[in-house]
């Protein structure tokens, strides 16, 4: 193997190693848990089927929604499944699922995993859920929100199918629960060009190695 070939091999190895290292250390999304929670449920109400919505704005960082959830009043299961969805400010449904008794209980809510959905920093959304025959709660002690979410209040309307409610708005300390979701901060992921670069580097390295074996 001549000096030029050795130099090419060394450079190719260096390029591939740097690309692989960059991919390995790229930060992943860290899921932070429930968007909304409280220490105890102070009300236990049921007076027909309602569609409850919670208005919020994303803070300074994009968020990933990893699952959608619904309030389980006693943590002992639902009387019926609950359709939950997230709408943008224009009324477009971005994601939805049915939360059921088979979904795991976290705090006061059961959550069903969805394909991760990115909510953009500074944008407003509403998470909506259909109550059906189950009980709901409101104005609960110890109410907190994820620090990357700005809570605005709740909307509601009569119904038993999912829609973006606009019948009313409340000024309660917390909304009707109802719907919820689990979030994490959306971090940068490798761009397609990075993967292309890695593939090119591997191709060059393998070609040089193959040439080296034939010299």
N, C-alpha and C positions, 0 to 999 in steps of 0.2 A: 504494500500500500504506500503510495507516494505522499509527500508532505501536503499537497493540495487536497487530496482526498481525506487525509486525517483532519485538516482544518475544516472542511465542509461537514464532516461527521460531527466534530466538536460543536460547531455552530448550530447544526440541526438539533442535536441533543439539548443544547441550551434553550433554543426557542420552544421546544416541546415541553421541557420542564417548567419554564416560566408560565406557559399557558395553563398547564395542569395545576400548578400551584395557585394561580389566580382563581381558577374555578373552585378549587377546594376551599379557599378561604373566603369566597364570596358569602356575605351574610345571608342567612335564611330568615324567613318570616317566623317571628316568635309569637305564638298564639297566647293571648293575654287573658282569655276567659270571657265571662259574660259582659255584655255591653251595659246591662242594668241589673241591679240586685238590691236587696234590702235585708235587714236583720230578721224581721218577722212580718207576717201578713196580718194587718190589723182589721181587714174586712173580709167577709166571706159571703159574696152576693151572687144571686142568680135570678134574673127576671126576663128570660127570653134569650134569643140568639142575637148576639151583637158582633159587629166587626170593629175591632179596636185597632187604632193606629198610634204610633209614637213618633213624633217629629224630632229630628235631630240634625245637627250639622257636624261634619267631620272636621277635626282640628287642623293642626299644621302638618300632619303626616298622613299619607294615604293609609287606608285600613284594608285588611283582608277579612272578609266574612267567611268563616269556616263552617258554620252551621246555623240553622234557624231553630228557634225554640218556642215553647209555650208553657205558661204557668200551670203547675200541678198543685192545687190548693193544699192537699194534705200529703203530697209525695207518695200517694198510694195508687196512682193511675188515673186515667181519664174515663169518662163515660162514653166519649166519642173521640175520633181523630180530629186534629186541628190543622187546617191549612194555614200556612204562614208564608208571607212574601215580603220582598223589599221593593219599593217604588222609588224612582227618582223624582225630582221636583216637577218634571213634566208629566207625571202620571204614568210613566212607562214601567212595567213590571220587569225587574232585572233578574230575579231568582225567586223560586218558591219550592215548597215541599210540604208533605203531610207529616206532622209530628204525632207519634203514636205511643202506646204503652210500652212498646219494645225499645224505645229510645232511652238512653241513659239519663238519669236524673242528676243534675248539677245544681246545688242550691235549691231554689224554688222552681226550677224549670227543667223540662226535658228537651234535649237538643238532638236534631237529626242533621248529620253531616251533608253538605252540599259541595258541588264543585266550587272551589274558592272564588269569591267575587271581590274585585277591588272597588272600594269606595274612595273617591278622589277628595283630597284635602280641600277644605273650603266649600264643598258642595253639600246641599241639603237633601235629605232622604226621609222616608217614612217606612217603618217596619210595621206590618199589618198582620193580624191574626183573626181567625173566625172562632168565636167562643163556643158556639153550639149549646149543649146542655150543661156544660161544666161551670163551676163557680169562678168568679174573678175577684180581684182585690184592688185597692187603691189607697192612696195617702198612707203609705206604710213606713214604720219607723226604720231609721238607719238606711234610708234610700241613698244609693250612690250610683254614679255612672263611670264608665271607663274614662280615664283622664284625657283621652284623645277624642272624646265625643262631647258636643255641646247639646244638652237636652233642652227642648223647647216646650214640650207639653204633649197632650194627647188629643186625638180626634176619634170620633166614633159614629156609627150608624147602624140601624137595624139591618139584619141580613144573615144568611147562612152560607154565602159563597164569598170568595175573596174579591175585594174591590178596594180602591183607594178612597177612604171615607172623607167626606168634607161637610158633614152635617153640623158639626159643632167643634168647639175647642175649649179646653179647660185650663185653669190656672192652678191645678193641684200641684203639690210638691212632687208628686210622681204620677205617672199615667195609669191607665187601667191595664192590669196584667192578667192575662194578655201575652202579647208577643214579645220576643226577645231574640238576640242573636249572639254568637261568640265571635270575637275579633282578635286580630293580631296586627302589628305594624307591618305594612307592606314594604319589604326591602328590595334593593336592586337585585335583579337576576341577570345571569350572563346573556348578552345580546346574541342574536343569531350569527353576527359577524365573528364573535369570539369562538363559537363552535367551528365555523368555517376555517378560521385561522388555525385552530388546533388540528383540524383534519388535514390541512395543508402541511403543517409541520410534521405530523406523523407520516404523511406520504413521502415527504422529502427524506426523513430519517430512514424509513424502510428501504427507499430506493438506494440511499448511500450505503446502508448495511449490506444490501444485496450485491452492490458493486464491489464492496470490500471483500466479500467472500469469493468473488470470481477473479480477483487480481492475483 
